[in-house]
């Protein structure tokens, strides 16, 4: 229903910094969506973790994680590129659909600055005690072991998600490398057996610079990409 050239999401009781919109308008350029870093705050003692690393917002990363919608400022043009009716709108939060559309066009940018105080409290619908996902070697080991133990069950639970995401991205008509790689990865995610697993490993290793939180290659990232066909199922073990 918004009529302006740009649209921003105002979520619940989050606190915008005074220059949030101005800085996003000045930064978005030819991109379809501009996101930014958040400052997590809490008044009820719930666990919060502020990750100060610069975000990687490649489509290949956003297949597996979500950047919060309250950080979005996007062009009205993006809405015209999104399918009017699609199952993803019913099965996922609105920010997933918006970010996937912008990233599928390779036109999503990240402003490395705190522009929202993101209020977290234990009764929030989206709150989860995420101490086990803080990036430490101990937590990475916990995630790996959990996913190995529940691999078959989590793999089956993931099929519907990847089927919806694949179909949605295919309906974003913008041919580019990351979009095509994402579609192929979704197809492989829906297959069982050793060969699809090895092919997933290959594509994750090849795209390790696009897959993880921060861009770039390193030995650790290559090793993580090799294990990622297992570890990325963690959210489906819940």
PLY file of the C-alpha trace (Angstrom):
ply
format ascii 1.0
element vertex 238
property float x
property float y
property float z
element edge 237
property int vertex1
property int vertex2
end_header
0.00 0.00 0.00
3.00 2.33 0.35
3.23 4.94 -2.41
6.71 6.42 -1.97
9.77 5.56 -4.05
11.37 3.96 -0.98
9.84 1.88 1.78
11.19 1.23 5.29
9.91 -1.24 7.86
9.14 0.04 11.35
8.91 -2.92 13.72
7.19 -2.81 17.10
9.25 -1.10 19.80
12.64 -0.88 18.09
14.37 2.50 18.30
15.53 4.16 15.08
18.63 6.31 15.11
17.74 9.86 14.00
19.70 9.63 10.71
18.72 6.06 9.80
16.59 6.86 6.73
18.84 9.68 5.51
21.93 7.45 5.59
20.16 4.58 3.85
18.78 6.84 1.11
22.28 8.25 0.51
23.81 4.75 0.45
21.36 2.62 -1.54
22.45 3.86 -4.99
21.30 1.51 -7.77
20.62 -1.31 -5.31
17.10 -2.52 -4.56
17.58 -2.90 -0.82
19.83 -1.39 1.84
20.26 -3.11 5.20
22.42 -2.18 8.19
23.85 -3.46 11.44
21.79 -3.43 14.67
22.55 -2.72 18.29
20.72 -5.35 20.37
19.35 -4.09 23.69
17.47 -5.81 26.51
15.68 -4.61 29.63
14.58 -7.96 31.06
17.95 -9.69 31.28
17.43 -12.01 28.30
20.54 -13.15 26.49
21.73 -10.89 23.66
24.81 -11.01 21.49
25.93 -8.09 19.34
27.96 -9.28 16.38
30.08 -6.38 15.11
31.40 -8.13 12.00
30.50 -6.66 8.61
27.70 -8.74 7.09
27.91 -10.84 3.96
24.58 -10.37 2.18
25.10 -12.62 -0.84
22.06 -14.65 -1.92
24.01 -17.85 -1.21
24.28 -16.85 2.44
20.70 -15.63 2.68
19.45 -19.07 1.64
20.34 -20.14 5.18
20.05 -17.04 7.40
17.82 -13.98 7.59
18.70 -10.34 8.05
16.03 -8.56 10.14
13.32 -6.69 8.27
13.48 -3.67 10.57
16.84 -2.84 8.95
15.33 -2.69 5.43
14.98 0.32 3.23
14.05 -0.82 -0.27
12.97 0.58 -3.59
9.34 0.34 -4.65
10.73 -1.24 -7.83
11.53 -4.35 -5.79
7.84 -4.98 -5.07
7.06 -5.14 -8.79
9.70 -7.87 -9.21
8.22 -10.13 -6.52
5.53 -12.69 -7.47
2.07 -11.52 -6.41
1.09 -14.92 -5.01
3.54 -17.48 -3.68
3.60 -20.11 -0.87
6.69 -18.47 0.66
4.53 -15.56 1.82
2.51 -17.90 4.02
5.32 -20.13 5.24
8.04 -17.58 6.01
8.35 -14.13 7.59
8.00 -11.16 5.25
11.69 -10.24 5.50
12.76 -13.58 3.99
10.78 -12.95 0.79
11.97 -9.35 0.46
15.64 -10.10 1.03
15.66 -13.13 -1.31
14.15 -11.06 -4.13
16.75 -8.28 -3.81
19.63 -10.73 -3.38
18.47 -12.83 -6.36
19.01 -9.70 -8.48
22.42 -9.24 -6.78
21.30 -5.76 -5.72
21.26 -5.92 -1.92
23.82 -3.82 -0.04
24.87 -3.60 3.61
25.60 -0.38 5.47
28.17 -1.20 8.16
26.70 1.03 10.85
24.35 0.60 13.85
21.14 2.41 12.91
18.53 0.64 15.08
18.43 -0.30 18.74
16.82 -3.71 18.36
14.91 -4.42 21.56
14.95 -8.08 22.61
12.82 -9.56 25.36
12.10 -13.13 26.36
8.40 -12.98 25.40
9.01 -11.85 21.81
7.76 -14.19 19.08
11.17 -14.22 17.38
13.26 -14.52 20.55
15.40 -17.57 21.09
18.22 -17.94 23.57
21.03 -18.01 21.04
24.01 -18.59 23.32
24.71 -21.82 21.43
25.05 -19.95 18.11
27.66 -17.40 19.22
30.65 -17.97 16.87
33.00 -20.04 19.04
34.76 -23.33 18.38
32.78 -24.97 21.21
29.44 -23.94 19.69
30.51 -24.97 16.19
31.34 -28.43 17.55
27.95 -28.59 19.31
26.14 -27.66 16.08
28.06 -30.27 14.08
27.37 -33.09 16.55
23.67 -32.15 16.83
23.27 -32.12 13.04
25.04 -35.45 12.62
22.78 -37.07 15.21
19.59 -35.66 13.67
20.69 -35.55 10.04
17.97 -37.73 8.48
15.13 -36.08 10.39
16.40 -32.54 9.75
17.05 -33.28 6.08
13.43 -34.34 5.55
12.15 -31.25 7.36
14.21 -29.02 5.08
12.69 -30.24 1.79
9.61 -28.00 1.86
11.68 -24.93 2.69
14.15 -25.42 -0.15
11.37 -26.30 -2.59
9.59 -23.01 -1.82
12.80 -20.98 -1.99
13.85 -22.54 -5.30
10.50 -21.83 -6.94
10.43 -18.30 -5.54
13.91 -17.44 -6.83
13.07 -18.89 -10.24
10.17 -16.41 -10.37
12.60 -13.50 -9.88
13.55 -12.97 -13.51
17.13 -11.70 -13.38
19.80 -13.97 -14.82
23.07 -13.78 -12.87
25.66 -16.13 -11.33
24.47 -16.13 -7.70
20.83 -16.66 -8.67
21.71 -19.66 -10.83
23.99 -21.12 -8.14
21.25 -20.68 -5.52
18.71 -22.52 -7.68
21.14 -25.39 -8.20
21.93 -25.58 -4.48
18.21 -25.71 -3.65
17.77 -28.57 -6.12
20.64 -30.49 -4.51
19.27 -29.80 -1.01
16.09 -31.67 -1.97
17.98 -34.80 -3.01
19.29 -37.59 -0.81
22.27 -39.83 -1.37
26.04 -39.53 -1.58
26.35 -37.91 -5.02
24.09 -34.88 -4.24
25.90 -34.54 -0.89
29.30 -34.40 -2.60
27.99 -31.94 -5.20
26.71 -29.72 -2.38
30.15 -29.83 -0.80
31.67 -28.78 -4.12
29.35 -25.80 -4.56
29.73 -24.69 -0.94
33.53 -24.83 -1.16
33.51 -23.03 -4.53
31.34 -20.27 -3.05
32.82 -20.13 0.45
33.44 -16.39 0.10
29.69 -15.86 -0.44
28.47 -18.43 2.08
29.66 -17.23 5.46
29.12 -14.19 7.65
32.14 -12.25 6.41
33.36 -12.32 2.77
36.69 -13.75 1.63
38.51 -17.08 1.60
40.55 -18.80 4.32
41.46 -22.37 5.22
38.91 -22.32 8.05
36.14 -21.20 5.68
37.02 -23.90 3.15
36.86 -26.50 5.93
33.53 -25.12 7.18
32.15 -25.16 3.62
33.16 -28.83 3.36
31.05 -29.57 6.47
28.22 -27.20 5.60
25.87 -29.75 3.95
25.48 -31.10 7.50
25.83 -27.97 9.66
23.33 -25.83 7.71
20.54 -28.18 8.86
20.84 -26.94 12.46
17.71 -24.78 12.31
15.74 -27.85 11.22
16.79 -29.78 14.33
14.70 -27.51 16.58
0 1
1 2
2 3
3 4
4 5
5 6
6 7
7 8
8 9
9 10
10 11
11 12
12 13
13 14
14 15
15 16
16 17
17 18
18 19
19 20
20 21
21 22
22 23
23 24
24 25
25 26
26 27
27 28
28 29
29 30
30 31
31 32
32 33
33 34
34 35
35 36
36 37
37 38
38 39
39 40
40 41
41 42
42 43
43 44
44 45
45 46
46 47
47 48
48 49
49 50
50 51
51 52
52 53
53 54
54 55
55 56
56 57
57 58
58 59
59 60
60 61
61 62
62 63
63 64
64 65
65 66
66 67
67 68
68 69
69 70
70 71
71 72
72 73
73 74
74 75
75 76
76 77
77 78
78 79
79 80
80 81
81 82
82 83
83 84
84 85
85 86
86 87
87 88
88 89
89 90
90 91
91 92
92 93
93 94
94 95
95 96
96 97
97 98
98 99
99 100
100 101
101 102
102 103
103 104
104 105
105 106
106 107
107 108
108 109
109 110
110 111
111 112
112 113
113 114
114 115
115 116
116 117
117 118
118 119
119 120
120 121
121 122
122 123
123 124
124 125
125 126
126 127
127 128
128 129
129 130
130 131
131 132
132 133
133 134
134 135
135 136
136 137
137 138
138 139
139 140
140 141
141 142
142 143
143 144
144 145
145 146
146 147
147 148
148 149
149 150
150 151
151 152
152 153
153 154
154 155
155 156
156 157
157 158
158 159
159 160
160 161
161 162
162 163
163 164
164 165
165 166
166 167
167 168
168 169
169 170
170 171
171 172
172 173
173 174
174 175
175 176
176 177
177 178
178 179
179 180
180 181
181 182
182 183
183 184
184 185
185 186
186 187
187 188
188 189
189 190
190 191
191 192
192 193
193 194
194 195
195 196
196 197
197 198
198 199
199 200
200 201
201 202
202 203
203 204
204 205
205 206
206 207
207 208
208 209
209 210
210 211
211 212
212 213
213 214
214 215
215 216
216 217
217 218
218 219
219 220
220 221
221 222
222 223
223 224
224 225
225 226
226 227
227 228
228 229
229 230
230 231
231 232
232 233
233 234
234 235
235 236
236 237
